Amino acid sequence: MSKIKKFFSKLKPSKRKIIQLYSALLYNAYMKGFITGEIFQGKSKSVCLPGLNCYSCPGAIGACPLGSIQNALAESKTKLPTYVFGIILLYCIIFGRTICGFLCPVGLLQELLYKIKTPKVRKSKITRCLSYFKYVLLFVLVIGLPLIYSFQAKGIPLPGFCKYICPAGTFEGAVFLLMNKANQSFFEMLGALFTWKFILLIIFIVASVFIYRFFCRFFCPLGAIYGIFNKLSILGVKVDKTTCTHCNKCITNCKMDVKDVGDHECIQCGECMKECPVKCINWKLISKAIKEDDETESIQNATIDEVNTKKVFKISRKNFNIITYVLMLVSLTTVMILVNIGPNTYKNFDIVDDFKITDCYNQTFDISVDTNATLLYFFNDVNDLDIQKLNSYRDDKLNIILLASTDISIDSIVPNDSNFKFVVDVDNKLLKKFNNGKANSYSVFLDFNDKILISKVGMITDSEYFEIINYTLLGLTVGNEVGNICINQEINLIGSDDTFSVASNKGKITIINFWYTDCTPCVQELPHFNKLYEEYSEYVNIIAVHEATGYQNDPEDVENFIKTQFEGFSIMFGYDNPQSSYYTLLGGKKAWPVTVIVDQDGVISNVTHGSMTEDDLRIEIEKLID
Amino acid sequence: MNKSNKVNKILVLCTSFQTILLGIVFIIQILRIYFNNNQVFTKEICTQYILEILPVLILWILLIIGSFIYFNISDIKYKNISKISNVTKQKNLERICPEISDKTLKYELICIERSKKIAKCILIIILIISSYMSISYLLNTKHFDPSGDLFKQATLLSLHLMPWVIITFAAFIGYAVFEEYKSKKACKFLLEIIKTNGKVSYTVTESKKKLLIKNIIQLGILCIAVVLIIIGINNGGANDTLQKAINICTECIGLG
């Protein structure tokens, strides 16, 4: 029995491991992302996490600090990076490298790998010298490269460390995204860069088995930044120099390349506390709040005056641990519930499988049983209802269902027709399946297979009727895949009141490129598009559509970027609709750039996720011209 | 100072390396005279060729002087404090204050030596780089033509080389001054141990004033961080971070 107990006691994780695991789970609390293959879009992503955690990880609920620094520096020509610097400074002064020891998932992974029983490489003068390499990476790749590029006349953002080195991006981002079936289109983007990063990831993993915290000690620029503030940080370890005998056991037994406890290489893990024979190493700040066992007796025997002067109201270590664990559990559970549990709404191209209604004539209707196409129109007020228009859409193969949020007496104007129904949608229960329920009017069109082709605020436009509904009723497949008729939408042009649509461009090849200003590959490939447009302008129209929210937040910024970066370009520039994103409609998965090539008849001939070279684009155009 | 001897040797080696480089340059010049002037070594020809490498020569002299100053300045105060050797000093201490372990003095000496080592390595690197930059620049005779306007050339040359020379000297002198300050502090402490027969407590305890300054700095940095965050939120920094984070960074994951 005692052997079994011993075995399990060895397996029991230390408190530090529990905190590391807690932080890893907290940073990646969006579990839904691992299932759906999509990254979290919530507002918490505006906050940088303290540890290294890629923001392209499907589960990540916060921003990566290193990636944010690089992007902020890349934009420093137009905007001072005060926000990111402020957050990093806050972490530095509060935690220092305690983050490395307790709050970094990459550190946890390396420590777990190090547990594998193999011969180990011990620290030495060489490793101490090599530990300064991370400062070189910090100044060259994290600070230098983005700044250099940003201050060039046509600066393109370049996150040097993220692009060329960071294993967190490769492992947490690429591997987890590619593992999901929904992201098969990302395989088109694999190239030399991924090969390099994957090899580097393997090296880091293998090396971590033999060398303690291989990445942290020699490569991590975040550790380098935190290390600078290690001695000033509020939390961490400290040595009581009055009792220290300078036996240096703490330094010799430490696996990091420290010269002193608490110096810039110290990850403040507290392992040295066990090694110290005189117990002179303690936690800063926390040790003042925790009462040790030997203090209890002296406190019990103290007089009232002594109690008042000594301020003996300290919490016992046992209670402190309990409170900490409870707080951790409660916070983790709360965050997981908040980010994962939310209303599941149908999105474009989803198949509606649960939609039963009872109309005003008490007739039940199940969309999944019915073989017709269906047009759903949700409205709050009679004024939002254009019955004449809806009447003009009538067709034997189309069911039109009007859903009002309150019991409006319009049954007199709505005929008792098997294809025309009126339903009272109490509390917008049915609307909430497609939308958050706040819209005054909402339209949904389902094809013969109950696949959603239109899901938008407001009434269907004539263009949408003719280009989507009509084609569907004629038996043509409208969608976003190769061979489908390209789903149509009006795109607003930047710097003009005009619009552009695929339908209005029939007879010519249409190339729609989705991009945004912070996307380096997007910015680098647009000149190829312009060059080819100038060559084939007789046959082709090209429009570069900027991401919706980015344009909405700062349209002037985007317009100025286009003026400086793409001066003299002949291609059109438009911006996406935030309410009904054309990028999402055409299959975009939050990874830019995406290029959709539509032939002269409005049929999609090519969809490319990732950059397109000039040659690839030329081949596609010439294929269609021939 | 046993450990420091190793590093001093490296420094000497580097200075020797420069000397060897200069020697090579001399040999090249001699060979050039030999082949270009049909083995004729007249005074005028030799002067002309030596003038070509005059800047290199001057630089070498300056660097040698700098090394000499460095070697002497950093240790001078330490030696003045006590003219006896460290081994004798240690034995005296053990005799006077038997309670103090021999680790005390050793540790103090180790601390002094450690801080010198890294700085010396950096200086060596600066020395090598500056020498290489200067010599490679000068070996290109286009930069220096003894038959041309010497004054103009010297001015141009200074402009090109001066930054390297200044950096090297600044590094040398700066380090020497810094090292002097550190050694002075360490020696003062050792003297106290000897004077008080070892009754001075070994470790330098932080005075209340120093702790207060540290706390003020921590609070100051905390306030600066908060202010920066507030400014950043106002000027849209938070929004920019959000925009970048909610889109897949294809470059970061190796797909772009």
Boltz contact constraints between the chains, C-beta under 6 A:
constraints:
  - contact:
      token1: [A, 39]
      token2: [B, 248]
      max_distance: 6.0
  - contact:
      token1: [A, 41]
      token2: [B, 246]
      max_distance: 6.0
  - contact:
      token1: [A, 45]
      token2: [B, 242]
      max_distance: 6.0
  - contact:
      token1: [A, 45]
      token2: [B, 245]
      max_distance: 6.0
  - contact:
      token1: [A, 45]
      token2: [B, 246]
      max_distance: 6.0
  - contact:
      token1: [A, 46]
      token2: [B, 238]
      max_distance: 6.0
  - contact:
      token1: [A, 46]
      token2: [B, 241]
      max_distance: 6.0
  - contact:
      token1: [A, 46]
      token2: [B, 242]
      max_distance: 6.0
  - contact:
      token1: [A, 55]
      token2: [B, 245]
      max_distance: 6.0
  - contact:
      token1: [A, 56]
      token2: [B, 248]
      max_distance: 6.0
  - contact:
      token1: [A, 56]
      token2: [B, 249]
      max_distance: 6.0
  - contact:
      token1: [A, 56]
      token2: [B, 252]
      max_distance: 6.0
  - contact:
      token1: [A, 56]
      token2: [B, 253]
      max_distance: 6.0
  - contact:
      token1: [A, 63]
      token2: [B, 241]
      max_distance: 6.0
  - contact:
      token1: [A, 63]
      token2: [B, 245]
      max_distance: 6.0
  - contact:
      token1: [A, 68]
      token2: [B, 241]
      max_distance: 6.0
  - contact:
      token1: [A, 71]
      token2: [B, 244]
      max_distance: 6.0
  - contact:
      token1: [A, 82]
      token2: [B, 228]
      max_distance: 6.0
  - contact:
      token1: [A, 82]
      token2: [B, 231]
      max_distance: 6.0
  - contact:
      token1: [A, 82]
      token2: [B, 232]
      max_distance: 6.0
  - contact:
      token1: [A, 83]
      token2: [B, 232]
      max_distance: 6.0
  - contact:
      token1: [A, 83]
      token2: [B, 237]
      max_distance: 6.0
  - contact:
      token1: [A, 83]
      token2: [B, 238]
      max_distance: 6.0
  - contact:
      token1: [A, 85]
      token2: [B, 228]
      max_distance: 6.0
  - contact:
      token1: [A, 86]
      token2: [B, 225]
      max_distance: 6.0
  - contact:
      token1: [A, 86]
      token2: [B, 228]
      max_distance: 6.0
  - contact:
      token1: [A, 86]
      token2: [B, 229]
      max_distance: 6.0
  - contact:
      token1: [A, 86]
      token2: [B, 232]
      max_distance: 6.0
  - contact:
      token1: [A, 89]
      token2: [B, 225]
      max_distance: 6.0
  - contact:
      token1: [A, 90]
      token2: [B, 225]
      max_distance: 6.0
  - contact:
      token1: [A, 93]
      token2: [B, 221]
      max_distance: 6.0
  - contact:
      token1: [A, 93]
      token2: [B, 222]
      max_distance: 6.0
  - contact:
      token1: [A, 162]
      token2: [B, 252]
      max_distance: 6.0
  - contact:
      token1: [A, 163]
      token2: [B, 251]
      max_distance: 6.0
  - contact:
      token1: [A, 169]
      token2: [B, 252]
      max_distance: 6.0
  - contact:
      token1: [A, 169]
      token2: [B, 253]
      max_distance: 6.0
  - contact:
      token1: [A, 170]
      token2: [B, 254]
      max_distance: 6.0
  - contact:
      token1: [A, 173]
      token2: [B, 253]
      max_distance: 6.0
  - contact:
      token1: [A, 174]
      token2: [B, 253]
      max_distance: 6.0
  - contact:
      token1: [A, 174]
      token2: [B, 254]
      max_distance: 6.0
  - contact:
      token1: [A, 189]
      token2: [B, 255]
      max_distance: 6.0
  - contact:
      token1: [A, 193]
      token2: [B, 254]
      max_distance: 6.0
  - contact:
      token1: [A, 194]
      token2: [B, 254]
      max_distance: 6.0
  - contact:
      token1: [A, 197]
      token2: [B, 254]
      max_distance: 6.0
  - contact:
      token1: [A, 232]
      token2: [B, 218]
      max_distance: 6.0
  - contact:
      token1: [A, 234]
      token2: [B, 218]
      max_distance: 6.0
  - contact:
      token1: [A, 241]
      token2: [B, 203]
      max_distance: 6.0
  - contact:
      token1: [A, 246]
      token2: [B, 103]
      max_distance: 6.0
  - contact:
      token1: [A, 246]
      token2: [B, 107]
      max_distance: 6.0
  - contact:
      token1: [A, 518]
      token2: [B, 244]
      max_distance: 6.0
  - contact:
      token1: [A, 520]
      token2: [B, 251]
      max_distance: 6.0
  - contact:
      token1: [A, 521]
      token2: [B, 256]
      max_distance: 6.0
  - contact:
      token1: [A, 550]
      token2: [B, 243]
      max_distance: 6.0
  - contact:
      token1: [A, 553]
      token2: [B, 239]
      max_distance: 6.0
  - contact:
      token1: [A, 590]
      token2: [B, 247]
      max_distance: 6.0
  - contact:
      token1: [A, 590]
      token2: [B, 248]
      max_distance: 6.0
  - contact:
      token1: [A, 591]
      token2: [B, 248]
      max_distance: 6.0
  - contact:
      token1: [A, 591]
      token2: [B, 250]
      max_distance: 6.0
